[in-house]
Amino acid sequence: MAHDTIDQNQDFQRQVDPYRRELLAHCYRMLGSIHDAEDLVQETYLRAWRSYEKFEGRSSLRTWLYRIATNCCLTAIDQRGNRPMPSGLGAPSDPERPVVAADEVPWLEPAPDSLLAGDASDPATIVATRETTRLAFVAALQHLPPNQRVVLILRDVLKWKAAEVAELLETSTASINSALQRARAQLQQASPTQDTLTEPTDPEQRELLDRYATLFEKADISGLVELFKQDAVWEMPPFPEWFVGVESIRRLIIRQCEPEPGDLRLVPTTANGQPAFAVYKRGDDGVHRAFHIQVLSITAEGVARAAVFFDTTLFTTFGLPETV
């Protein structure tokens, strides 16, 4: 009996493990939180294990796991709500006014590429995952009602057929097509213009990022903002304030951050298929400690958006040290 249980457990693990990473990406798109997504994948696998003996194979194992994961996510959204970015909540702010953290808001979180990237042997999968986990896209998904979010992700991202989505949600194909139409329209309204981002392999992007880090560490803020587009956006959860335009960003950093040369250290990383920096701030003892993570949107015209996440628990998720 014990051997049968061990064999069943090993068979279950062998069958479901290949889907873990794509299920994590699915839960992240749904929830906007990498921490919650990891918890929900664990919950999915626990529920699947408990029901594995009853799995009759009428659908594929992958479809069955997505059904469980999607239901877990819908329950979580109902309990916890959506995760916005500051720019999705109101008008831009005045950089002269002090910023005040809104810690009670469950903010959108970035996700490390190391957790979400697809099969390294399949470049097409990597590109598709990168495109559909961009911060702007995940943030826009948060504006959709949960069921519309599911439909759009399954139909447009994962390329499921309408009949498959209808079966998962236990509804009609006509209602799925209608929900998809509404979701696309609302997504367009939430994010009407998408910047064309440069690819991570672009040598000009690499050069810009090197200059960006150097100027930040030197506290050369005037030089730094020259790397931004004129209408660039700066936002920094958990602060609900956000800022538009080079001059606003310059005044914000100088007046409210007041960095001195050597105060900050930038360590390159990647998140959501975009370049990112882990930023460490020097304390009175001279040690640089985890401060925030910046995720940058870079176009041919320069930095279009800086999403700055003041959540040091993310450093562990990104596999980053607490000090440098």
Sequence and secondary structure as in RCSB ss.txt:
>XXXX:A:sequence
MAHDTIDQNQDFQRQVDPYRRELLAHCYRMLGSIHDAEDLVQETYLRAWRSYEKFEGRSSLRTWLYRIATNCCLT
AIDQRGNRPMPSGLGAPSDPERPVVAADEVPWLEPAPDSLLAGDASDPATIVATRETTRLAFVAALQHLPPNQRV
VLILRDVLKWKAAEVAELLETSTASINSALQRARAQLQQASPTQDTLTEPTDPEQRELLDRYATLFEKADISGLV
ELFKQDAVWEMPPFPEWFVGVESIRRLIIRQCEPEPGDLRLVPTTANGQPAFAVYKRGDDGVHRAFHIQVLSITA
EGVARAAVFFDTTLFTTFGLPETV
>XXXX:A:secstr
 HHHHHHHHHHHHHHHGGGHHHHHHHHHHHHS HHHHHHHHHHHHHHHHHHGGG   SS HHHHHHHHHHHHHHH
HHHHH     GGGTS    TTS     TTS      BHHHH   TT HHHHHHHHHTT HHHHHHHTTS HHHHH
HHIIIIIS   HHHHHHHHTS HHHHHHHHHHHHHHHHHHS        TT HHHHHHHHHHHHHHHTT HHHHH
TTEEEEEEEEETTEEEEEESHHHHHHHIIIII   TTSEEEEEEEETTEEEEEEEEE TTS EEEEEEEEEEEET
TEEEEEEEE  TTHHHHTT  SB 
